[in-house]
Amino acid sequence: MKYRTLGRTGLKVSEITMGTFTFGGKGPFGMVAEQGVAEARRLVDLCIDNGVNLFDTANMYSTGLAEEILGEVLEGRYSNILVTSKARMRIGDGPNDEGVSRWHLIRECERTLKRLRTDHVDIYYMHEWDGTTPVEEKMAALDTLIQQGKIRYAGCSNYSGWHVMKSLAVAPSHASRFATQQIHYSVEAREAEYELLPLSVDQGLGVLVWSPLAAGLLSGKHRRGQDAPEGSRQAAGWNEPPIRDMERMWNIVDVLVAVAEEHNVSAAQIALAWLLGRPAISSLVVGGRNEEQFRQNFKAVDIVLTEDQLQRINDVSRLPLIYPYWHQHNFARDRFSAADRALHDDYSDRHYGGDDPLI
């Protein structure tokens, strides 16, 4: 396993994070998997044996059951293990059972600690934006939790660029400032490159990626014109993340499979290796139904893609350079920062007046 520094912190995290979305299988999560304590223990042990030091969960995964299972498995082993959790989503029927109010965040953090059987979580993510709670209240609550030692670092997930910047602007201390964001990003879903990756480079946020294989669609097991494989999320009716252009997605899969054959690896490993080469990426959150899936994912950290292979993947997957970025690309390139280049370097061959080159 290889390790990266999380943004501008001093924290080292493994390039692969174990996701626990599959633990519990309560409610709609049962469409993905129903891993209990014994199965979870085998997978966690495998990850630890392979150098994974970061485990990701959330209070709403199976309504707390995923945290309970992870806590039972990790109890007594936290000294060298990092754990993240999240709050914001609805976890009950009461009027205060969702959001990022001070009341909700402190209560949910304390509940999470009990379920995890620990006295702190290393990264506490705001799982989604809450436009009804003042950002000052949210950031002050996180500052309180940090001062109490209940969380080590704060982060956000599924925020837009202005949501992140507004939160950073009002953080009451450097300690409570977001250190990381967890985002959906993949070869197919590259929207984060417009703002979230440049923002992370500029503000020093480490990026964790959820669903880096688009719920398995980029694994190579799903192919054009074929039914979803038996036992897959899609076969069970899972529909996240959305794919808006299926023809483009299959074209991407074709290229991933072709590059994978050149390396004698899987398309999934190529998709993960591509992500590990992107700006600001700290770790990829991957789950798995069995040990072999995790073993294959671990191998992605050692794959080095050639310039030609990177170009082929980029050509089939990059998104249109929307406004104001096409205008900036035409007229501001000589004054770009490293943050600007996190987006624009993939378009260095183009001048834009739309989707077609001007020259």
Summary of the structure (lengths in Angstrom):
residues: 359
radius of gyration: 20.2
end to end distance: 44.4
largest distance: 62.4
contacts: 1184
relative contact order: 0.12
helix: 43%
strand: 15%
